Amino acid sequence: MIIGGGPAGLTAAVYLARYHRRVAVFDAGHSRARYIPESHNYPGFPDGVSGETLLANLVAQATRYGVAIVGSTVRSLRQAHPGFRVLHDQGELRARFVLVATGIVDTPPVMDGLDAAIADGLVRYCPVCDAYEATDKRIAVYGSGRDAAAKAKFMRTYSAKVTWLRPSGHDPCAEDLHTVAEAGIAIVNSVDKLQREGPRIRALSGANAYLFDLIYPALGCDVRSRVASDLGAAVTNDGCLKVDEHQRTSIEGLYAAGDVVSDLHQISVATGHAAIAATHIHKSLPPSPRDSSEGATVPSAHSTYDQLHNA
Ligand SMILES: Cc1cc2nc3c(=O)[nH]c(=O)nc-3n(C[C@H](O)[C@H](O)[C@H](O)COP(=O)(O)OP(=O)(O)OC[C@H]3O[C@@H](n4cnc5c(N)ncnc54)[C@H](O)[C@@H]3O)c2cc1C
């Protein structure tokens, strides 16, 4: 049973199905990948690939091998010895192993038309992903804490025109202000409004307005680890699930992959975790040698889900 149908969950499903294991993905349908207008750092796509296309391809690949993808939110897990009882919006089922691939949710800035601005690449969340495409542009980083300062410094690799926008109501940390200024980054304090202005973003601080080609919010994120941490799985200070080299959490039979375990939020990291977790799950299950009477038929998604549901 896989919780989450983003790149991590769907990749693990492909691997497990190709190990001839019965697998179902339960997905609430809010993958971060849906927001990717076009990725240029995911290997194998020299002309770029949109998040929607990548997810559609992963869904097609998983369903080809009989994976059931169920549009339902998992509410809680209970240990069932062996395995788990999984309570979701449409019912309950049992699974020997569970992989949590529930991702994170970025904290958005308050701004009208935010979704369109993300789709147009004016508001971005991931410099590792797309700062290359911001090379030599007027870049703003919006946020108050140490992470925002670090993000602003990171952006200097790409442009000499970087500004750190600090929201109203947050006291500056003298050390951060000093190191950011030393890196040649402009600082604007008390920013109280962000607006879109055609192909640019306007930041207002009192009576002053500043225009940027694009903005990176640095407001933190909500790590979706609760379904596992409620069961007692260990988490880091940032709320990420702790895993070992096989992607095992601190609870036997419970694995985790993707953004929910890593602070390098990347598709290739998520799919790498998924391959490691799926392979370890396969090897941990009892062997399932092929019977000579078994044909090479691939089960339909529904038959796989029905089998699981009735198990
Ligand atoms: C604007 C933007 C641009 C990006 N660009 C790039 C890029 O160019 N290159 C790159 O490598 N990365 C990029 N990323 C990051 C990339 O999208 C993530 O690293 C990747 O999606 C992580 O995959 P995941 O499977 O771990 O999580 P997600 O893709 O977030 O999927 C998690 C899924 O789990 C579901 N879920 C959560 N809780 C539950 C529950 N209780 N029950 C059922 N389902 C649940 C969610 O609804 C979601 O569908 C970008 C991200 C953003 C926001």
PDBQT file of the ligand as one rigid body, heavy atoms in Angstrom, charges set to zero:
ROOT
HETATM    1  C1  LIG A 401       6.652  25.095  -8.560  1.00  0.00    +0.000 C 
HETATM    2  C2  LIG A 401       7.500  23.841  -8.379  1.00  0.00    +0.000 A 
HETATM    3  C3  LIG A 401       8.460  23.529  -9.330  1.00  0.00    +0.000 A 
HETATM    4  C4  LIG A 401       9.253  22.384  -9.170  1.00  0.00    +0.000 A 
HETATM    5  N1  LIG A 401      10.172  22.097 -10.141  1.00  0.00    +0.000 NA
HETATM    6  C5  LIG A 401      10.902  20.973 -10.027  1.00  0.00    +0.000 A 
HETATM    7  C6  LIG A 401      11.874  20.629 -11.028  1.00  0.00    +0.000 A 
HETATM    8  O1  LIG A 401      12.024  21.333 -12.036  1.00  0.00    +0.000 OA
HETATM    9  N2  LIG A 401      12.645  19.529 -10.828  1.00  0.00    +0.000 N 
HETATM   10  C7  LIG A 401      12.501  18.727  -9.715  1.00  0.00    +0.000 A 
HETATM   11  O2  LIG A 401      13.221  17.731  -9.592  1.00  0.00    +0.000 OA
HETATM   12  N3  LIG A 401      11.582  19.022  -8.764  1.00  0.00    +0.000 NA
HETATM   13  C8  LIG A 401      10.780  20.107  -8.900  1.00  0.00    +0.000 A 
HETATM   14  N4  LIG A 401       9.874  20.418  -7.905  1.00  0.00    +0.000 N 
HETATM   15  C9  LIG A 401       9.796  19.537  -6.713  1.00  0.00    +0.000 C 
HETATM   16  C10 LIG A 401       8.982  18.256  -7.014  1.00  0.00    +0.000 C 
HETATM   17  O3  LIG A 401       7.688  18.625  -7.443  1.00  0.00    +0.000 OA
HETATM   18  C11 LIG A 401       8.910  17.405  -5.765  1.00  0.00    +0.000 C 
HETATM   19  O4  LIG A 401      10.209  17.131  -5.299  1.00  0.00    +0.000 OA
HETATM   20  C12 LIG A 401       8.202  16.074  -6.060  1.00  0.00    +0.000 C 
HETATM   21  O5  LIG A 401       6.895  16.297  -6.502  1.00  0.00    +0.000 OA
HETATM   22  C13 LIG A 401       8.185  15.219  -4.778  1.00  0.00    +0.000 C 
HETATM   23  O6  LIG A 401       7.495  14.023  -5.041  1.00  0.00    +0.000 OA
HETATM   24  P1  LIG A 401       6.755  13.228  -3.867  1.00  0.00    +0.000 P 
HETATM   25  O7  LIG A 401       6.156  12.065  -4.539  1.00  0.00    +0.000 OA
HETATM   26  O8  LIG A 401       7.654  13.039  -2.720  1.00  0.00    +0.000 OA
HETATM   27  O9  LIG A 401       5.616  14.244  -3.331  1.00  0.00    +0.000 OA
HETATM   28  P2  LIG A 401       4.401  14.893  -4.121  1.00  0.00    +0.000 P 
HETATM   29  O10 LIG A 401       4.686  14.988  -5.571  1.00  0.00    +0.000 OA
HETATM   30  O11 LIG A 401       4.069  16.162  -3.423  1.00  0.00    +0.000 OA
HETATM   31  O12 LIG A 401       3.217  13.858  -3.945  1.00  0.00    +0.000 OA
HETATM   32  C14 LIG A 401       2.649  13.580  -2.678  1.00  0.00    +0.000 C 
HETATM   33  C15 LIG A 401       1.230  13.090  -2.921  1.00  0.00    +0.000 C 
HETATM   34  O13 LIG A 401       0.715  12.524  -1.714  1.00  0.00    +0.000 OA
HETATM   35  C16 LIG A 401      -0.631  12.934  -1.569  1.00  0.00    +0.000 C 
HETATM   36  N5  LIG A 401      -1.020  12.821  -0.160  1.00  0.00    +0.000 N 
HETATM   37  C17 LIG A 401      -0.568  13.524   0.895  1.00  0.00    +0.000 A 
HETATM   38  N6  LIG A 401      -1.139  13.090   2.044  1.00  0.00    +0.000 NA
HETATM   39  C18 LIG A 401      -1.968  12.076   1.675  1.00  0.00    +0.000 A 
HETATM   40  C19 LIG A 401      -2.835  11.214   2.402  1.00  0.00    +0.000 A 
HETATM   41  N7  LIG A 401      -2.955  11.291   3.746  1.00  0.00    +0.000 N 
HETATM   42  N8  LIG A 401      -3.578  10.297   1.711  1.00  0.00    +0.000 NA
HETATM   43  C20 LIG A 401      -3.456  10.185   0.368  1.00  0.00    +0.000 A 
HETATM   44  N9  LIG A 401      -2.629  10.975  -0.375  1.00  0.00    +0.000 NA
HETATM   45  C21 LIG A 401      -1.894  11.908   0.280  1.00  0.00    +0.000 A 
HETATM   46  C22 LIG A 401      -0.625  14.367  -2.081  1.00  0.00    +0.000 C 
HETATM   47  O14 LIG A 401      -1.943  14.827  -2.384  1.00  0.00    +0.000 OA
HETATM   48  C23 LIG A 401       0.270  14.208  -3.317  1.00  0.00    +0.000 C 
HETATM   49  O15 LIG A 401      -0.495  13.834  -4.456  1.00  0.00    +0.000 OA
HETATM   50  C24 LIG A 401       9.077  21.554  -8.034  1.00  0.00    +0.000 A 
HETATM   51  C25 LIG A 401       8.093  21.866  -7.080  1.00  0.00    +0.000 A 
HETATM   52  C26 LIG A 401       7.318  22.997  -7.248  1.00  0.00    +0.000 A 
HETATM   53  C27 LIG A 401       6.256  23.318  -6.220  1.00  0.00    +0.000 C 
ENDROOT
TORSDOF 0
